[in-house]
Amino acid sequence: AAACVLGPISVPLPFSLVPISACTLVFYLFSYLLRARDCVAACIVYMLLGIVGLPVFSGFRSGIAVFAGPTGGYLVGYLFLCILCPLAINRYPERRLLHAAAMTVSTVLLYALGTIWYSLYAQIGFGAALTAAVLPFLPGDAVKILIALFIGPILRRAVLKTESSQEHRI
């Protein structure tokens, strides 16, 4: 639900076909709340909802054409976040430096897939695609990682505390 609510909210950039979106932050935070398989399932459900016509992608877009467009590789790249980040966070819940590393590595993989996809779509070289579709996003994604590193553990503790208190009532 969070991805569907925040995913469409985006800021278009005049020099790029890729807008700024909150989705990476959503998936970073999911990583604190879900196991890898559940995070991947949530990501797939988000993508399927967009494919079938719900306007959940950036700019309130939807449909399979979004995957064939310039941002398709970034959408698929969210799966890297949903695999690597929860694995690191769930295995080492108190090691935020490792969480930051997992978020950084998964974001690099997302960027790599997205940039290759973007360069093929826009019929431009990889360097030009990096300039248009990665470099402008680095500061924002660094901020999103910092936000997730701060808020994620708080959300995780709250959810675990709630789950623990519910188990005691049963």
N, C-alpha and C positions, 0 to 999 in steps of 0.2 A: 504494500500500500504506500509506503514512504517513497519508493522509487516512482510509482505512478503519479504521486502528488508533486514531488519535487523535480522529476525528470523533465517534464514539459517546460518548466521555468528555465529560460536560458537567455543569454545575452549574445546577440549576434555581433560578430566582428566584421568591420567593413573590408578587411583584407583577407578574409578566410571564409571558406564554406563550412567551417566547423565552429559552432557557437560555444560559449562558456556554459557549462551545465553543472548542476549540483549532484549529478548521479555518482560520480566517483566518491564523493563524501558519503553518500547514502550507502554505497557498497563497502566502504571502509568501516562504517559504523555497524552494518550488518555483520561484519566479520567478528565484532566483539560480542554479538548476541546469538550467533548461529554457528553450528558446525559447518564444515566445508560443504558437505552434501546438501544441507538445507540452504546454505547461502547460494550455491549453484542452482538449486531448484527455484529459489526466489528470483534469481536473475533470469532463468529460462521462462518462468511464468510472466515476468515483466516483459520480456521480448515477445512472447507469444501473444500477450494482450495487445501489444503494439502492432504486431503483424495482422491480427484479426480486425483491427480498425479502431481500437481505443486510442485516443490522442495522448499517449504517454511518453513519446519521444520528444526531444528538444523542439521547442517552437510549437508544441501541441500537434506534432505530425504523427502519422501512423501509416501502416501498410508495409508490405514486403518491399516496396520501392525504396523505403528508407534504408534497408539493408543493402540495396544495390547502389545507393548514392554515396556521397563523399564521407558520411559518418558511419557507414556499415562496419568497417573494421574496428572502430572504437567501440561500437555496441558489442560485437563479438569479444573484443578485448576485455570487457567487464568480467568475463569468465575467469581470466587470470587473477583478478582481484579476489573473486569469490572462491578460488581454490587456495591460493598461496597465503592470503592474509588470515583466514580462519585457522588454517593449519598451524601457522606460527603462533597465533594468539591463544588458541586452545591448548597447544602443547606447552607453551611457556607464558602463562597468563600475566606474570609479573615483570617480564622483560620487555619494557617499552622500546628499548633500542632495537631489539629484534623485530618488534612490531613495525617500527619505522622502516627498517631494512626490507621487510616483506612488502610493505606498502610501496616503497620506492622501486623494488625489483618488479613487482607486478605492474606498476604504472609504466615502467620502461617497456615491459612486454606489450602492454596495451598500446603504448605509443608506437612501438615497432610495427605491430600488426596494422594499426590505424593509419600510419604513415605510408606503408606499402600500399594499402588499399586506396588511400587518398591520392597517392601519386599515379596509380593506375587509372583511377576515375578521372582525375583532372588532366591526365596525360602530361605530367610534368616530372622532372627528375626528383630523386629522393631528397636531395639537398633543398630544392625549392619547396617540396612538401613539408620538410622539417621546419623551414622558415615560416610557412603559412599555418601549419597545423600542429606544431609542437612548441616551438620556442615561446610564443605568446602565452602559452598555458602553464609553463613551468612555475612561475611565481604563485599563481592561483592554486595549483595542485600541491605545492609545498605548504601553503596555508591550510588547505583541506586536510593534509596529512597531520599537521600540527593540531588542528581542531579535533580530528578523530583520536589522536593520541591523548588529548586532554579529556574529551567527553566520553569516548568509548569505554574506558575502564569504569567511569562513574555509572554509565548505563548498564554495563555488565554486572557490577556489584548490586545495583538495584534490582535487576531481573533475577539474579541468583538468590538474593534475599527474599524476594517475593515467592519464587519457586520453593525455597526452603520452608517458608512459613506456611505455604499451602500444603506441603507434604505433611507437616506436623498436624494439620487439621483433619487429615483423612483418617 
